[in-house]
Amino acid sequence: MLRLLNMKISIVIPVYNEEKTILRLLDKVDKLDLHIEKEIIIVDDYSTDDTRNILKKLESKYKIYYHEVNKGKGAAVRTGLEKSTGDILTIQDADMEYEPNDLKLLLEKINRGYDVVYGSRFMDSYNRYWDNPLHYIGNRGLSFITSILYFQKITDMETCYKVFKREVYEKLNLKAKRFDLEPEITAKIIKAGYKIKEVSINYYPRGFEDGKKITWKDGIMALYYLIKYRFVN
């Protein structure tokens, strides 16, 4: 990755009640060799399980920030991005649904000159890991509506894996507090004139019994924000 040789990537990890997965996730991210400097930023959004106690023991190893009230995933990501110093930025969920090794695929596209790269769960038709058809239909529907509203084909607007250069982030003026983060980022990236490159990634979904937090109500709100940001910033 010659173009990125002297650059740094900031990996922002929002966390809320992930005591079962946070250490496994961090182990994977630690072992991830991206051939450039890594900055790992963790933002705990006022976890009520043992997550915060686990993170307290890791403060010498990572940049860790704590919200003193639960503000939502969007607010946690914004805190992480604001504290980041990397030339390239990305988001990593802590629930093990995404495979950190796939970030290599996205970063390779950045190395080839793209400013924004998304990891799509749907480029290989129906992802065999989707065991909840309602989530599948909802995500595909929101991506289809995004493509129509913003005149750019997107197969997975709601993906966690979004990699973008700092100059892109600095134009976005993000305001999201909860799961409205995904439609806001995508809407503002496209409106800023950037073409989003997508690459196929792996996905291992979990159910509500395993701690999944997003619901159909968040899908309705995502639709609302897609429409809102089409006309306002």
N, C-alpha and C positions, 0 to 999 in steps of 0.2 A: 504494500500500500504506500507507494512512494509519495503521492500527493499529500497523504495524511501523516507523513513521517514525524513531523515536529508539532503535531496537533494533540489535543486532549479531548477525550469524550467524557461528559458528565452523565452518569446513570442515576436518575432520580427514582427512588423507591418509596411510594406512599404506603403507609402501613396502618391498618386498623384491625386489631384482634386477630393477629396471624401467628399466635404462639406455636402452632403445630407445624408451620412451614417456613418461618423466617430464617432459621438457621440453615436449613437445606438450601433455600434459595440463595442466601449469601455465599454459601460454599460454592455453588455453581457459578455465581457471578465472579467470585474471587479467582476461580480457575480459568475463567474465560480469557483467552489470549487474543486480543484484537490488534496486536502489533502497534498500538499507540497507547499513550498514558491514559489510565482510567481514574476517574474521580467518582466515588460512590457516595451518594447523598441519600440518607434515610430520613423520612419525616413521619413521625408517629402522630396520628390524628386522635390523640387522647384514647388510646386503647384501654379497655377495662378488664382484659384478661392478663396473662403474665408477659405479654409482649414487651411492655415498657421495662420490666425488670430484666428481661433478656438483653434488651438494647443497652441498658445502663452499663452492662459488663463489656460492651463493645465500643465504648466511646473513644478509646485510644486508637482504634483501628479505622473507624469510619467517621464521616461528618454526619452527626445525628442531631436532628432538631425535634422539639416536642411542642405540640399544640396543647394549650392548657384547657381547651374545650374542644369538643368534636365539631369541626368546621366542614367536613366533607372531603371527598377525594380530590375534587377540583382545587380546593384551597390548599390541600397538602402538596399537590403537584406544583402549584404556583409558588409555594414556599421553597420547595426544592429547586425550581428553576431560577428563582430570584437569588438563591445562595450559590448557584453553580458558577464555575469559572471556565468551563470547557469551551472549545471551539465548536464542538458538535454536542447536541443534547438528545437524550432519549429518556423514555419512561419504562420502568420495569415493575409490573405488579408483583406482590409478594406471595401470591397464592398458588404458585407452581402450575398455573394453567398454560403459561408460555415457556418455551425452551430458550434459555439465554444464549445458547450456542447459535441460534438463528440470527442473532444480532450481527454475526459476521456477514451474512448474506446482505443485510441492509446496509452495513457500513461499506461493503464492496461497491455498492451503487453510488454512495456518496463519494467514494474514491474515484469513480468514473465521471464525476462532474455533476451529479444530481444534487439539488439543494434540499429536497424533501423526499423521504422514502418511507412507505408504510409496509408493514408486514401483514399480508392478507391471509385470512383463514379460509377463504372461499375460492381462490383462483384455481384450485384443482377440483372443481365441481363441488359436490356435497362432501364436506370433510367427514371422514369416517369416525371422527371422535365426537361429533355432535350427537348427544343422546337426548336432547330436548328440542323437539321440532319447533316449539313455539319460539325459543330463543333464536333458532336458525332462521325462521321466517321473519321474525322481528328485525334481526340484524340485516338480512338481505333486503327487506323492505326499506329500512332507513337508508341503506347505501344506494338503493335505486332512486329514492326521492332526492338524495344528495346529488346524484348524477344529473337529474333533471333540473333541479333548482340552480345548480352552479355550472352547468354546461361542461362538466369534466367527469369522465367515467371513473367511478370509485366502486370497488367490489366489497370493501370492508371499512366503512367510515368509523365504526366503533372499536377498531383494533387498539389494543394497548400499545403495540409496537409502532411508534412514530419516531423517526430519526430525522433531525433537521439541523441545519447550521445555525449558529448563534445569530447571524444577521437576519435570519427568518424570524426567530423568536422575538427579536427586538422590535419587530414591526407589528406584533400581534396584539399587545395591550390586553392580555387575558383577564377576564373578570369572573370566570366560573368558580362556583363553590362546591358543587357536587358532581353528579354524572353528566351535567351539561358541558363538561370539559371537552368531550370528544367532538360534538357538533361545533362548538365554538372554535376549537383549533382548526378543524378542517375548513370551516366556512371562511375564517380569516386568512388562512394560508392561500386558498384559491383566490379570494378577493384581492390579495396582495400581488397576484400575478404569477404565482408559482405553479408549476406542473408537478403533481404528485406521482412518483414512480412507485408501483407496487411489486412486491415479491412474495411468493408463496412461503408460508411458515407452518409449523406444527402447532397444534392446539389440543390441550387436554382439559376439557371442561369439568368443573365440579358442580355439585348440586347445592341446594339451600341447606341440606343437612350437613354439608361439609363447610359451610360458612359463606357461600355465595351471597352477595348483597344486592345486586342489581335486580329490579323487578320490572313488570310490565308498565308500572307507573313511570319509571325512569325512561322507558321507551317513548311514552306519550310526551314527556318533557323534552326528550331529544328532538322529537318532531317539531315541537313548538320553537325550540332554539334554532333549528335549521331554517325555519321560516323567518324567525326574527332577524337572524344575522344576515339573511339574504338582503335585507333592506336597511339595517342599521348596524353600527359598529359598537 
